[in-house]
């Protein structure tokens, strides 16, 4: 769990983190995501959609044991965050 939060903080500095379930789902459909992080209490339909598209693209989904309001605080945002994702590195 601590490793996942450290990884999120590291990627926040790198600017390759996608914040928000709509953006995560959109990029999962395009197969641009390396890893997904879910809060412990995302909306049911969001969790189902993310798990569905992640399975199609073989993307790992890590369910954190912190609620969405704490996940927002970890990312230094003043709003709740249900889902985050790390982008795949662009091929040159």
PDB file of N, CA, C and O in Angstrom:
ATOM      1  N   UNK A   1       0.826  -1.198   0.000  1.00  0.00           N
ATOM      2  CA  UNK A   1       0.000   0.000   0.000  1.00  0.00           C
ATOM      3  C   UNK A   1       0.863   1.252   0.000  1.00  0.00           C
ATOM      4  O   UNK A   1       0.647   2.159  -0.803  1.00  0.00           O
ATOM      5  N   UNK A   2       1.836   1.303   0.893  1.00  0.00           N
ATOM      6  CA  UNK A   2       2.744   2.456   0.971  1.00  0.00           C
ATOM      7  C   UNK A   2       3.495   2.623  -0.348  1.00  0.00           C
ATOM      8  O   UNK A   2       3.730   3.743  -0.802  1.00  0.00           O
ATOM      9  N   UNK A   3       3.875   1.480  -0.968  1.00  0.00           N
ATOM     10  CA  UNK A   3       4.602   1.545  -2.241  1.00  0.00           C
ATOM     11  C   UNK A   3       3.740   2.191  -3.326  1.00  0.00           C
ATOM     12  O   UNK A   3       4.240   2.962  -4.144  1.00  0.00           O
ATOM     13  N   UNK A   4       2.440   1.871  -3.329  1.00  0.00           N
ATOM     14  CA  UNK A   4       1.537   2.433  -4.334  1.00  0.00           C
ATOM     15  C   UNK A   4       1.429   3.947  -4.174  1.00  0.00           C
ATOM     16  O   UNK A   4       1.458   4.677  -5.165  1.00  0.00           O
ATOM     17  N   UNK A   5       1.306   4.422  -2.944  1.00  0.00           N
ATOM     18  CA  UNK A   5       1.208   5.865  -2.703  1.00  0.00           C
ATOM     19  C   UNK A   5       2.517   6.559  -3.073  1.00  0.00           C
ATOM     20  O   UNK A   5       2.503   7.649  -3.646  1.00  0.00           O
ATOM     21  N   UNK A   6       3.637   5.936  -2.750  1.00  0.00           N
ATOM     22  CA  UNK A   6       4.929   6.505  -3.152  1.00  0.00           C
ATOM     23  C   UNK A   6       5.044   6.574  -4.665  1.00  0.00           C
ATOM     24  O   UNK A   6       5.565   7.548  -5.209  1.00  0.00           O
ATOM     25  N   UNK A   7       4.557   5.539  -5.348  1.00  0.00           N
ATOM     26  CA  UNK A   7       4.598   5.531  -6.811  1.00  0.00           C
ATOM     27  C   UNK A   7       3.722   6.643  -7.380  1.00  0.00           C
ATOM     28  O   UNK A   7       4.110   7.307  -8.342  1.00  0.00           O
ATOM     29  N   UNK A   8       2.553   6.849  -6.798  1.00  0.00           N
ATOM     30  CA  UNK A   8       1.667   7.931  -7.241  1.00  0.00           C
ATOM     31  C   UNK A   8       2.351   9.282  -7.071  1.00  0.00           C
ATOM     32  O   UNK A   8       2.321  10.111  -7.981  1.00  0.00           O
ATOM     33  N   UNK A   9       2.974   9.512  -5.903  1.00  0.00           N
ATOM     34  CA  UNK A   9       3.656  10.787  -5.657  1.00  0.00           C
ATOM     35  C   UNK A   9       4.806  11.001  -6.628  1.00  0.00           C
ATOM     36  O   UNK A   9       5.029  12.120  -7.091  1.00  0.00           O
ATOM     37  N   UNK A  10       5.535   9.940  -6.937  1.00  0.00           N
ATOM     38  CA  UNK A  10       6.659  10.049  -7.879  1.00  0.00           C
ATOM     39  C   UNK A  10       6.157  10.442  -9.269  1.00  0.00           C
ATOM     40  O   UNK A  10       6.755  11.287  -9.934  1.00  0.00           O
ATOM     41  N   UNK A  11       5.064   9.830  -9.699  1.00  0.00           N
ATOM     42  CA  UNK A  11       4.534  10.129 -11.027  1.00  0.00           C
ATOM     43  C   UNK A  11       3.834  11.479 -11.088  1.00  0.00           C
ATOM     44  O   UNK A  11       3.718  12.059 -12.167  1.00  0.00           O
ATOM     45  N   UNK A  12       3.370  11.988  -9.963  1.00  0.00           N
ATOM     46  CA  UNK A  12       2.809  13.348  -9.939  1.00  0.00           C
ATOM     47  C   UNK A  12       3.874  14.361 -10.352  1.00  0.00           C
ATOM     48  O   UNK A  12       3.598  15.310 -11.086  1.00  0.00           O
ATOM     49  N   UNK A  13       5.100  14.139  -9.864  1.00  0.00           N
ATOM     50  CA  UNK A  13       6.202  15.045 -10.201  1.00  0.00           C
ATOM     51  C   UNK A  13       6.590  14.919 -11.665  1.00  0.00           C
ATOM     52  O   UNK A  13       6.984  15.908 -12.283  1.00  0.00           O
ATOM     53  N   UNK A  14       6.485  13.714 -12.234  1.00  0.00           N
ATOM     54  CA  UNK A  14       6.857  13.480 -13.627  1.00  0.00           C
ATOM     55  C   UNK A  14       5.812  13.972 -14.619  1.00  0.00           C
ATOM     56  O   UNK A  14       6.100  14.097 -15.809  1.00  0.00           O
ATOM     57  N   UNK A  15       4.609  14.250 -14.146  1.00  0.00           N
ATOM     58  CA  UNK A  15       3.502  14.727 -14.987  1.00  0.00           C
ATOM     59  C   UNK A  15       2.995  13.662 -15.967  1.00  0.00           C
ATOM     60  O   UNK A  15       2.506  14.003 -17.044  1.00  0.00           O
ATOM     61  N   UNK A  16       3.105  12.379 -15.607  1.00  0.00           N
ATOM     62  CA  UNK A  16       2.554  11.342 -16.483  1.00  0.00           C
ATOM     63  C   UNK A  16       1.428  10.582 -15.795  1.00  0.00           C
ATOM     64  O   UNK A  16       1.194   9.403 -16.061  1.00  0.00           O
ATOM     65  N   UNK A  17       0.731  11.293 -14.899  1.00  0.00           N
ATOM     66  CA  UNK A  17      -0.369  10.695 -14.144  1.00  0.00           C
ATOM     67  C   UNK A  17      -1.678  11.295 -14.648  1.00  0.00           C
ATOM     68  O   UNK A  17      -1.805  12.512 -14.779  1.00  0.00           O
ATOM     69  N   UNK A  18      -2.645  10.429 -14.926  1.00  0.00           N
ATOM     70  CA  UNK A  18      -3.970  10.878 -15.346  1.00  0.00           C
ATOM     71  C   UNK A  18      -4.869  10.838 -14.123  1.00  0.00           C
ATOM     72  O   UNK A  18      -4.912   9.832 -13.415  1.00  0.00           O
ATOM     73  N   UNK A  19      -5.584  11.917 -13.870  1.00  0.00           N
ATOM     74  CA  UNK A  19      -6.461  12.008 -12.709  1.00  0.00           C
ATOM     75  C   UNK A  19      -7.909  12.083 -13.179  1.00  0.00           C
ATOM     76  O   UNK A  19      -8.254  12.898 -14.035  1.00  0.00           O
ATOM     77  N   UNK A  20      -8.746  11.228 -12.614  1.00  0.00           N
ATOM     78  CA  UNK A  20     -10.176  11.256 -12.912  1.00  0.00           C
ATOM     79  C   UNK A  20     -10.635  10.033 -13.682  1.00  0.00           C
ATOM     80  O   UNK A  20      -9.958   9.571 -14.601  1.00  0.00           O
ATOM     81  N   UNK A  21     -11.783   9.520 -13.301  1.00  0.00           N
ATOM     82  CA  UNK A  21     -12.268   8.278 -13.891  1.00  0.00           C
ATOM     83  C   UNK A  21     -12.593   8.415 -15.378  1.00  0.00           C
ATOM     84  O   UNK A  21     -12.350   7.480 -16.141  1.00  0.00           O
ATOM     85  N   UNK A  22     -13.135   9.551 -15.807  1.00  0.00           N
ATOM     86  CA  UNK A  22     -13.465   9.713 -17.233  1.00  0.00           C
ATOM     87  C   UNK A  22     -12.205   9.673 -18.094  1.00  0.00           C
ATOM     88  O   UNK A  22     -12.181   9.024 -19.139  1.00  0.00           O
ATOM     89  N   UNK A  23     -11.162  10.368 -17.652  1.00  0.00           N
ATOM     90  CA  UNK A  23      -9.907  10.368 -18.397  1.00  0.00           C
ATOM     91  C   UNK A  23      -9.247   8.987 -18.372  1.00  0.00           C
ATOM     92  O   UNK A  23      -8.672   8.549 -19.369  1.00  0.00           O
ATOM     93  N   UNK A  24      -9.334   8.309 -17.228  1.00  0.00           N
ATOM     94  CA  UNK A  24      -8.746   6.975 -17.117  1.00  0.00           C
ATOM     95  C   UNK A  24      -9.436   6.020 -18.091  1.00  0.00           C
ATOM     96  O   UNK A  24      -8.770   5.278 -18.813  1.00  0.00           O
ATOM     97  N   UNK A  25     -10.772   6.040 -18.110  1.00  0.00           N
ATOM     98  CA  UNK A  25     -11.521   5.147 -19.004  1.00  0.00           C
ATOM     99  C   UNK A  25     -11.220   5.475 -20.466  1.00  0.00           C
ATOM    100  O   UNK A  25     -11.021   4.575 -21.281  1.00  0.00           O
ATOM    101  N   UNK A  26     -11.186   6.764 -20.791  1.00  0.00           N
ATOM    102  CA  UNK A  26     -10.893   7.182 -22.170  1.00  0.00           C
ATOM    103  C   UNK A  26      -9.529   6.661 -22.621  1.00  0.00           C
ATOM    104  O   UNK A  26      -9.399   6.137 -23.727  1.00  0.00           O
ATOM    105  N   UNK A  27      -8.518   6.803 -21.772  1.00  0.00           N
ATOM    106  CA  UNK A  27      -7.178   6.365 -22.137  1.00  0.00           C
ATOM    107  C   UNK A  27      -7.023   4.848 -22.071  1.00  0.00           C
ATOM    108  O   UNK A  27      -6.194   4.287 -22.788  1.00  0.00           O
ATOM    109  N   UNK A  28      -7.799   4.178 -21.233  1.00  0.00           N
ATOM    110  CA  UNK A  28      -7.793   2.712 -21.237  1.00  0.00           C
ATOM    111  C   UNK A  28      -8.305   2.196 -22.582  1.00  0.00           C
ATOM    112  O   UNK A  28      -7.755   1.247 -23.140  1.00  0.00           O
ATOM    113  N   UNK A  29      -9.357   2.828 -23.094  1.00  0.00           N
ATOM    114  CA  UNK A  29      -9.910   2.422 -24.391  1.00  0.00           C
ATOM    115  C   UNK A  29      -8.866   2.578 -25.500  1.00  0.00           C
ATOM    116  O   UNK A  29      -8.855   1.811 -26.463  1.00  0.00           O
ATOM    117  N   UNK A  30      -7.994   3.574 -25.357  1.00  0.00           N
ATOM    118  CA  UNK A  30      -6.947   3.820 -26.360  1.00  0.00           C
ATOM    119  C   UNK A  30      -5.676   3.019 -26.074  1.00  0.00           C
ATOM    120  O   UNK A  30      -4.700   3.122 -26.818  1.00  0.00           O
ATOM    121  N   UNK A  31      -5.682   2.223 -25.001  1.00  0.00           N
ATOM    122  CA  UNK A  31      -4.542   1.393 -24.590  1.00  0.00           C
ATOM    123  C   UNK A  31      -3.284   2.233 -24.366  1.00  0.00           C
ATOM    124  O   UNK A  31      -2.198   1.880 -24.826  1.00  0.00           O
ATOM    125  N   UNK A  32      -3.446   3.352 -23.652  1.00  0.00           N
ATOM    126  CA  UNK A  32      -2.322   4.247 -23.359  1.00  0.00           C
ATOM    127  C   UNK A  32      -1.891   4.197 -21.903  1.00  0.00           C
ATOM    128  O   UNK A  32      -1.056   4.996 -21.478  1.00  0.00           O
ATOM    129  N   UNK A  33      -2.455   3.259 -21.124  1.00  0.00           N
ATOM    130  CA  UNK A  33      -2.222   3.242 -19.686  1.00  0.00           C
ATOM    131  C   UNK A  33      -1.398   2.042 -19.264  1.00  0.00           C
ATOM    132  O   UNK A  33      -1.623   0.917 -19.708  1.00  0.00           O
ATOM    133  N   UNK A  34      -0.426   2.316 -18.384  1.00  0.00           N
ATOM    134  CA  UNK A  34       0.438   1.264 -17.845  1.00  0.00           C
ATOM    135  C   UNK A  34      -0.168   0.623 -16.602  1.00  0.00           C
ATOM    136  O   UNK A  34      -0.092  -0.595 -16.439  1.00  0.00           O
ATOM    137  N   UNK A  35      -0.777   1.433 -15.712  1.00  0.00           N
ATOM    138  CA  UNK A  35      -1.305   0.935 -14.445  1.00  0.00           C
ATOM    139  C   UNK A  35      -2.404   1.859 -13.949  1.00  0.00           C
ATOM    140  O   UNK A  35      -2.334   3.075 -14.127  1.00  0.00           O
ATOM    141  N   UNK A  36      -3.432   1.267 -13.318  1.00  0.00           N
ATOM    142  CA  UNK A  36      -4.562   2.034 -12.791  1.00  0.00           C
ATOM    143  C   UNK A  36      -4.611   1.878 -11.270  1.00  0.00           C
ATOM    144  O   UNK A  36      -4.378   0.793 -10.737  1.00  0.00           O
ATOM    145  N   UNK A  37      -4.917   2.972 -10.589  1.00  0.00           N
ATOM    146  CA  UNK A  37      -5.116   2.966  -9.141  1.00  0.00           C
ATOM    147  C   UNK A  37      -6.556   3.390  -8.869  1.00  0.00           C
ATOM    148  O   UNK A  37      -7.011   4.420  -9.367  1.00  0.00           O
ATOM    149  N   UNK A  38      -7.270   2.590  -8.074  1.00  0.00           N
ATOM    150  CA  UNK A  38      -8.652   2.902  -7.708  1.00  0.00           C
ATOM    151  C   UNK A  38      -8.735   3.193  -6.213  1.00  0.00           C
ATOM    152  O   UNK A  38      -8.071   2.539  -5.409  1.00  0.00           O
ATOM    153  N   UNK A  39      -9.538   4.163  -5.852  1.00  0.00           N
ATOM    154  CA  UNK A  39      -9.800   4.421  -4.429  1.00  0.00           C
ATOM    155  C   UNK A  39     -10.602   3.250  -3.871  1.00  0.00           C
ATOM    156  O   UNK A  39     -11.097   2.419  -4.632  1.00  0.00           O
ATOM    157  N   UNK A  40     -10.732   3.181  -2.563  1.00  0.00           N
ATOM    158  CA  UNK A  40     -11.464   2.076  -1.948  1.00  0.00           C
ATOM    159  C   UNK A  40     -12.972   2.197  -2.139  1.00  0.00           C
ATOM    160  O   UNK A  40     -13.698   1.221  -1.951  1.00  0.00           O
ATOM    161  N   UNK A  41     -13.450   3.381  -2.509  1.00  0.00           N
ATOM    162  CA  UNK A  41     -14.894   3.598  -2.621  1.00  0.00           C
ATOM    163  C   UNK A  41     -15.303   4.318  -3.916  1.00  0.00           C
ATOM    164  O   UNK A  41     -16.012   5.322  -3.851  1.00  0.00           O
ATOM    165  N   UNK A  42     -14.870   3.824  -5.097  1.00  0.00           N
ATOM    166  CA  UNK A  42     -15.316   4.494  -6.322  1.00  0.00           C
ATOM    167  C   UNK A  42     -16.783   4.149  -6.600  1.00  0.00           C
ATOM    168  O   UNK A  42     -17.293   3.163  -6.067  1.00  0.00           O
ATOM    169  N   UNK A  43     -17.465   4.947  -7.425  1.00  0.00           N
ATOM    170  CA  UNK A  43     -18.826   4.567  -7.822  1.00  0.00           C
ATOM    171  C   UNK A  43     -18.797   3.188  -8.504  1.00  0.00           C
ATOM    172  O   UNK A  43     -17.851   2.868  -9.223  1.00  0.00           O
ATOM    173  N   UNK A  44     -19.814   2.397  -8.278  1.00  0.00           N
ATOM    174  CA  UNK A  44     -19.841   1.014  -8.773  1.00  0.00           C
ATOM    175  C   UNK A  44     -19.665   0.952 -10.285  1.00  0.00           C
ATOM    176  O   UNK A  44     -18.904   0.124 -10.786  1.00  0.00           O
ATOM    177  N   UNK A  45     -20.364   1.821 -11.018  1.00  0.00           N
ATOM    178  CA  UNK A  45     -20.270   1.771 -12.484  1.00  0.00           C
ATOM    179  C   UNK A  45     -18.878   2.162 -12.967  1.00  0.00           C
ATOM    180  O   UNK A  45     -18.410   1.638 -13.978  1.00  0.00           O
ATOM    181  N   UNK A  46     -18.219   3.058 -12.274  1.00  0.00           N
ATOM    182  CA  UNK A  46     -16.854   3.452 -12.628  1.00  0.00           C
ATOM    183  C   UNK A  46     -15.905   2.263 -12.432  1.00  0.00           C
ATOM    184  O   UNK A  46     -15.084   1.964 -13.300  1.00  0.00           O
ATOM    185  N   UNK A  47     -16.027   1.600 -11.299  1.00  0.00           N
ATOM    186  CA  UNK A  47     -15.173   0.449 -11.026  1.00  0.00           C
ATOM    187  C   UNK A  47     -15.404  -0.659 -12.053  1.00  0.00           C
ATOM    188  O   UNK A  47     -14.449  -1.279 -12.520  1.00  0.00           O
ATOM    189  N   UNK A  48     -16.662  -0.911 -12.406  1.00  0.00           N
ATOM    190  CA  UNK A  48     -16.967  -1.937 -13.404  1.00  0.00           C
ATOM    191  C   UNK A  48     -16.374  -1.582 -14.759  1.00  0.00           C
ATOM    192  O   UNK A  48     -15.771  -2.436 -15.410  1.00  0.00           O
ATOM    193  N   UNK A  49     -16.537  -0.331 -15.196  1.00  0.00           N
ATOM    194  CA  UNK A  49     -15.992   0.098 -16.493  1.00  0.00           C
ATOM    195  C   UNK A  49     -14.475  -0.019 -16.516  1.00  0.00           C
ATOM    196  O   UNK A  49     -13.902  -0.533 -17.477  1.00  0.00           O
ATOM    197  N   UNK A  50     -13.823   0.457 -15.458  1.00  0.00           N
ATOM    198  CA  UNK A  50     -12.357   0.411 -15.419  1.00  0.00           C
ATOM    199  C   UNK A  50     -11.865  -1.032 -15.437  1.00  0.00           C
ATOM    200  O   UNK A  50     -10.932  -1.360 -16.169  1.00  0.00           O
ATOM    201  N   UNK A  51     -12.484  -1.892 -14.639  1.00  0.00           N
ATOM    202  CA  UNK A  51     -12.073  -3.298 -14.630  1.00  0.00           C
ATOM    203  C   UNK A  51     -12.302  -3.963 -15.979  1.00  0.00           C
ATOM    204  O   UNK A  51     -11.490  -4.784 -16.406  1.00  0.00           O
ATOM    205  N   UNK A  52     -13.392  -3.623 -16.654  1.00  0.00           N
ATOM    206  CA  UNK A  52     -13.693  -4.192 -17.966  1.00  0.00           C
ATOM    207  C   UNK A  52     -12.629  -3.801 -18.993  1.00  0.00           C
ATOM    208  O   UNK A  52     -12.057  -4.666 -19.656  1.00  0.00           O
ATOM    209  N   UNK A  53     -12.365  -2.502 -19.124  1.00  0.00           N
ATOM    210  CA  UNK A  53     -11.399  -2.043 -20.128  1.00  0.00           C
ATOM    211  C   UNK A  53      -9.969  -2.434 -19.762  1.00  0.00           C
ATOM    212  O   UNK A  53      -9.144  -2.668 -20.645  1.00  0.00           O
ATOM    213  N   UNK A  54      -9.675  -2.504 -18.469  1.00  0.00           N
ATOM    214  CA  UNK A  54      -8.345  -2.931 -18.039  1.00  0.00           C
ATOM    215  C   UNK A  54      -8.111  -4.393 -18.414  1.00  0.00           C
ATOM    216  O   UNK A  54      -7.011  -4.770 -18.817  1.00  0.00           O
ATOM    217  N   UNK A  55      -9.146  -5.203 -18.278  1.00  0.00           N
ATOM    218  CA  UNK A  55      -9.023  -6.617 -18.635  1.00  0.00           C
ATOM    219  C   UNK A  55      -8.785  -6.772 -20.139  1.00  0.00           C
ATOM    220  O   UNK A  55      -8.003  -7.622 -20.564  1.00  0.00           O
ATOM    221  N   UNK A  56      -9.461  -5.948 -20.939  1.00  0.00           N
ATOM    222  CA  UNK A  56      -9.288  -6.008 -22.394  1.00  0.00           C
ATOM    223  C   UNK A  56      -7.868  -5.646 -22.817  1.00  0.00           C
ATOM    224  O   UNK A  56      -7.344  -6.197 -23.785  1.00  0.00           O
ATOM    225  N   UNK A  57      -7.250  -4.722 -22.092  1.00  0.00           N
ATOM    226  CA  UNK A  57      -5.912  -4.248 -22.462  1.00  0.00           C
ATOM    227  C   UNK A  57      -4.808  -4.833 -21.586  1.00  0.00           C
ATOM    228  O   UNK A  57      -3.653  -4.418 -21.683  1.00  0.00           O
ATOM    229  N   UNK A  58      -5.158  -5.796 -20.728  1.00  0.00           N
ATOM    230  CA  UNK A  58      -4.181  -6.416 -19.812  1.00  0.00           C
ATOM    231  C   UNK A  58      -3.455  -5.387 -18.952  1.00  0.00           C
ATOM    232  O   UNK A  58      -2.241  -5.469 -18.764  1.00  0.00           O
ATOM    233  N   UNK A  59      -4.197  -4.430 -18.439  1.00  0.00           N
ATOM    234  CA  UNK A  59      -3.640  -3.374 -17.592  1.00  0.00           C
ATOM    235  C   UNK A  59      -3.912  -3.718 -16.128  1.00  0.00           C
ATOM    236  O   UNK A  59      -5.055  -4.004 -15.772  1.00  0.00           O
ATOM    237  N   UNK A  60      -2.888  -3.695 -15.272  1.00  0.00           N
ATOM    238  CA  UNK A  60      -3.135  -3.988 -13.854  1.00  0.00           C
ATOM    239  C   UNK A  60      -3.930  -2.871 -13.170  1.00  0.00           C
ATOM    240  O   UNK A  60      -3.703  -1.684 -13.404  1.00  0.00           O
ATOM    241  N   UNK A  61      -4.869  -3.292 -12.319  1.00  0.00           N
ATOM    242  CA  UNK A  61      -5.679  -2.349 -11.537  1.00  0.00           C
ATOM    243  C   UNK A  61      -5.371  -2.604 -10.067  1.00  0.00           C
ATOM    244  O   UNK A  61      -5.558  -3.715  -9.571  1.00  0.00           O
ATOM    245  N   UNK A  62      -4.900  -1.574  -9.377  1.00  0.00           N
ATOM    246  CA  UNK A  62      -4.579  -1.679  -7.959  1.00  0.00           C
ATOM    247  C   UNK A  62      -5.654  -0.949  -7.175  1.00  0.00           C
ATOM    248  O   UNK A  62      -5.837   0.259  -7.329  1.00  0.00           O
ATOM    249  N   UNK A  63      -6.369  -1.690  -6.329  1.00  0.00           N
ATOM    250  CA  UNK A  63      -7.392  -1.070  -5.480  1.00  0.00           C
ATOM    251  C   UNK A  63      -6.726  -0.671  -4.172  1.00  0.00           C
ATOM    252  O   UNK A  63      -6.281  -1.522  -3.401  1.00  0.00           O
ATOM    253  N   UNK A  64      -6.664   0.622  -3.934  1.00  0.00           N
ATOM    254  CA  UNK A  64      -6.045   1.159  -2.724  1.00  0.00           C
ATOM    255  C   UNK A  64      -7.000   1.020  -1.550  1.00  0.00           C
ATOM    256  O   UNK A  64      -8.209   0.898  -1.745  1.00  0.00           O
ATOM    257  N   UNK A  65      -6.472   1.037  -0.342  1.00  0.00           N
ATOM    258  CA  UNK A  65      -7.364   0.964   0.823  1.00  0.00           C
ATOM    259  C   UNK A  65      -7.564   2.336   1.462  1.00  0.00           C
ATOM    260  O   UNK A  65      -7.733   2.455   2.675  1.00  0.00           O
ATOM    261  N   UNK A  66      -7.542   3.379   0.611  1.00  0.00           N
ATOM    262  CA  UNK A  66      -7.869   4.727   1.087  1.00  0.00           C
ATOM    263  C   UNK A  66      -9.058   5.238   0.274  1.00  0.00           C
ATOM    264  O   UNK A  66      -9.142   4.968  -0.924  1.00  0.00           O
ATOM    265  N   UNK A  67      -9.973   5.968   0.900  1.00  0.00           N
ATOM    266  CA  UNK A  67     -11.145   6.479   0.183  1.00  0.00           C
ATOM    267  C   UNK A  67     -10.777   7.596  -0.787  1.00  0.00           C
ATOM    268  O   UNK A  67      -9.673   8.139  -0.750  1.00  0.00           O
ATOM    269  N   UNK A  68     -11.736   7.926  -1.659  1.00  0.00           N
ATOM    270  CA  UNK A  68     -11.460   8.895  -2.716  1.00  0.00           C
ATOM    271  C   UNK A  68     -11.099  10.284  -2.198  1.00  0.00           C
ATOM    272  O   UNK A  68     -10.326  10.987  -2.849  1.00  0.00           O
ATOM    273  N   UNK A  69     -11.634  10.706  -1.046  1.00  0.00           N
ATOM    274  CA  UNK A  69     -11.264  12.041  -0.546  1.00  0.00           C
ATOM    275  C   UNK A  69      -9.810  12.067  -0.065  1.00  0.00           C
ATOM    276  O   UNK A  69      -9.131  13.083  -0.216  1.00  0.00           O
ATOM    277  N   UNK A  70      -9.320  10.953   0.517  1.00  0.00           N
ATOM    278  CA  UNK A  70      -7.913  10.891   0.928  1.00  0.00           C
ATOM    279  C   UNK A  70      -6.991  10.781  -0.286  1.00  0.00           C
ATOM    280  O   UNK A  70      -5.880  11.311  -0.277  1.00  0.00           O
ATOM    281  N   UNK A  71      -7.452  10.095  -1.323  1.00  0.00           N
ATOM    282  CA  UNK A  71      -6.654   9.999  -2.545  1.00  0.00           C
ATOM    283  C   UNK A  71      -6.477  11.380  -3.171  1.00  0.00           C
ATOM    284  O   UNK A  71      -5.415  11.694  -3.708  1.00  0.00           O
ATOM    285  N   UNK A  72      -7.517  12.197  -3.098  1.00  0.00           N
ATOM    286  CA  UNK A  72      -7.403  13.584  -3.557  1.00  0.00           C
ATOM    287  C   UNK A  72      -6.366  14.354  -2.759  1.00  0.00           C
ATOM    288  O   UNK A  72      -5.611  15.144  -3.325  1.00  0.00           O
ATOM    289  N   UNK A  73      -6.321  14.132  -1.448  1.00  0.00           N
ATOM    290  CA  UNK A  73      -5.339  14.807  -0.593  1.00  0.00           C
ATOM    291  C   UNK A  73      -3.920  14.339  -0.903  1.00  0.00           C
ATOM    292  O   UNK A  73      -2.989  15.144  -0.883  1.00  0.00           O
ATOM    293  N   UNK A  74      -3.743  13.058  -1.189  1.00  0.00           N
ATOM    294  CA  UNK A  74      -2.420  12.530  -1.562  1.00  0.00           C
ATOM    295  C   UNK A  74      -1.906  13.237  -2.816  1.00  0.00           C
ATOM    296  O   UNK A  74      -0.715  13.521  -2.939  1.00  0.00           O
ATOM    297  N   UNK A  75      -2.820  13.517  -3.740  1.00  0.00           N
ATOM    298  CA  UNK A  75      -2.453  14.187  -4.996  1.00  0.00           C
ATOM    299  C   UNK A  75      -2.481  15.705  -4.886  1.00  0.00           C
ATOM    300  O   UNK A  75      -2.355  16.401  -5.893  1.00  0.00           O
ATOM    301  N   UNK A  76      -2.646  16.223  -3.675  1.00  0.00           N
ATOM    302  CA  UNK A  76      -2.699  17.659  -3.403  1.00  0.00           C
ATOM    303  C   UNK A  76      -3.809  18.364  -4.185  1.00  0.00           C
ATOM    304  O   UNK A  76      -3.632  19.477  -4.682  1.00  0.00           O
ATOM    305  N   UNK A  77      -4.959  17.687  -4.281  1.00  0.00           N
ATOM    306  CA  UNK A  77      -6.126  18.275  -4.935  1.00  0.00           C
ATOM    307  C   UNK A  77      -7.191  18.492  -3.873  1.00  0.00           C
ATOM    308  O   UNK A  77      -7.224  17.785  -2.865  1.00  0.00           O
ATOM    309  N   UNK A  78      -8.063  19.469  -4.098  1.00  0.00           N
ATOM    310  CA  UNK A  78      -9.092  19.777  -3.107  1.00  0.00           C
ATOM    311  C   UNK A  78     -10.413  19.099  -3.448  1.00  0.00           C
ATOM    312  O   UNK A  78     -11.478  19.557  -3.036  1.00  0.00           O
ATOM    313  N   UNK A  79     -10.339  18.014  -4.197  1.00  0.00           N
ATOM    314  CA  UNK A  79     -11.542  17.267  -4.549  1.00  0.00           C
ATOM    315  C   UNK A  79     -11.240  15.773  -4.470  1.00  0.00           C
ATOM    316  O   UNK A  79     -10.082  15.357  -4.418  1.00  0.00           O
ATOM    317  N   UNK A  80     -12.298  14.987  -4.462  1.00  0.00           N
ATOM    318  CA  UNK A  80     -12.156  13.535  -4.379  1.00  0.00           C
ATOM    319  C   UNK A  80     -11.700  12.975  -5.725  1.00  0.00           C
ATOM    320  O   UNK A  80     -12.078  13.478  -6.783  1.00  0.00           O
ATOM    321  N   UNK A  81     -10.892  11.938  -5.663  1.00  0.00           N
ATOM    322  CA  UNK A  81     -10.397  11.274  -6.868  1.00  0.00           C
ATOM    323  C   UNK A  81     -10.710   9.785  -6.743  1.00  0.00           C
ATOM    324  O   UNK A  81     -10.229   9.118  -5.827  1.00  0.00           O
ATOM    325  N   UNK A  82     -11.515   9.273  -7.664  1.00  0.00           N
ATOM    326  CA  UNK A  82     -11.892   7.854  -7.633  1.00  0.00           C
ATOM    327  C   UNK A  82     -10.860   6.994  -8.350  1.00  0.00           C
ATOM    328  O   UNK A  82     -10.640   5.842  -7.978  1.00  0.00           O
ATOM    329  N   UNK A  83     -10.222   7.559  -9.388  1.00  0.00           N
ATOM    330  CA  UNK A  83      -9.282   6.757 -10.181  1.00  0.00           C
ATOM    331  C   UNK A  83      -8.116   7.608 -10.670  1.00  0.00           C
ATOM    332  O   UNK A  83      -8.261   8.792 -10.973  1.00  0.00           O
ATOM    333  N   UNK A  84      -6.951   6.958 -10.735  1.00  0.00           N
ATOM    334  CA  UNK A  84      -5.722   7.545 -11.276  1.00  0.00           C
ATOM    335  C   UNK A  84      -5.100   6.522 -12.208  1.00  0.00           C
ATOM    336  O   UNK A  84      -5.371   5.326 -12.093  1.00  0.00           O
ATOM    337  N   UNK A  85      -4.284   6.976 -13.112  1.00  0.00           N
ATOM    338  CA  UNK A  85      -3.580   6.034 -13.977  1.00  0.00           C
ATOM    339  C   UNK A  85      -2.228   6.599 -14.376  1.00  0.00           C
ATOM    340  O   UNK A  85      -2.040   7.813 -14.456  1.00  0.00           O
ATOM    341  N   UNK A  86      -1.292   5.693 -14.624  1.00  0.00           N
ATOM    342  CA  UNK A  86       0.028   6.072 -15.116  1.00  0.00           C
ATOM    343  C   UNK A  86       0.054   5.810 -16.602  1.00  0.00           C
ATOM    344  O   UNK A  86      -0.289   4.718 -17.055  1.00  0.00           O
ATOM    345  N   UNK A  87       0.459   6.806 -17.360  1.00  0.00           N
ATOM    346  CA  UNK A  87       0.541   6.663 -18.812  1.00  0.00           C
ATOM    347  C   UNK A  87       1.704   5.784 -19.219  1.00  0.00           C
ATOM    348  O   UNK A  87       2.747   5.763 -18.564  1.00  0.00           O
ATOM    349  N   UNK A  88       1.511   5.053 -20.319  1.00  0.00           N
ATOM    350  CA  UNK A  88       2.621   4.322 -20.906  1.00  0.00           C
ATOM    351  C   UNK A  88       3.578   5.327 -21.511  1.00  0.00           C
ATOM    352  O   UNK A  88       3.171   6.420 -21.906  1.00  0.00           O
ATOM    353  N   UNK A  89       4.842   4.965 -21.585  1.00  0.00           N
ATOM    354  CA  UNK A  89       5.811   5.877 -22.184  1.00  0.00           C
ATOM    355  C   UNK A  89       5.645   5.851 -23.694  1.00  0.00           C
ATOM    356  O   UNK A  89       5.482   4.794 -24.304  1.00  0.00           O
ATOM    357  N   UNK A  90       5.690   7.031 -24.276  1.00  0.00           N
ATOM    358  CA  UNK A  90       5.539   7.156 -25.726  1.00  0.00           C
ATOM    359  C   UNK A  90       6.688   6.504 -26.448  1.00  0.00           C
ATOM    360  O   UNK A  90       7.849   6.662 -26.068  1.00  0.00           O
ATOM    361  N   UNK A  91       6.354   5.761 -27.505  1.00  0.00           N
ATOM    362  CA  UNK A  91       7.406   5.157 -28.340  1.00  0.00           C
ATOM    363  C   UNK A  91       7.830   6.172 -29.377  1.00  0.00           C
ATOM    364  O   UNK A  91       6.997   6.832 -29.999  1.00  0.00           O
ATOM    365  N   UNK A  92       9.133   6.289 -29.558  1.00  0.00           N
ATOM    366  CA  UNK A  92       9.641   7.289 -30.500  1.00  0.00           C
ATOM    367  C   UNK A  92       9.985   6.645 -31.819  1.00  0.00           C
ATOM    368  O   UNK A  92      10.428   7.327 -32.743  1.00  0.00           O
TER     369      UNK A  92
END
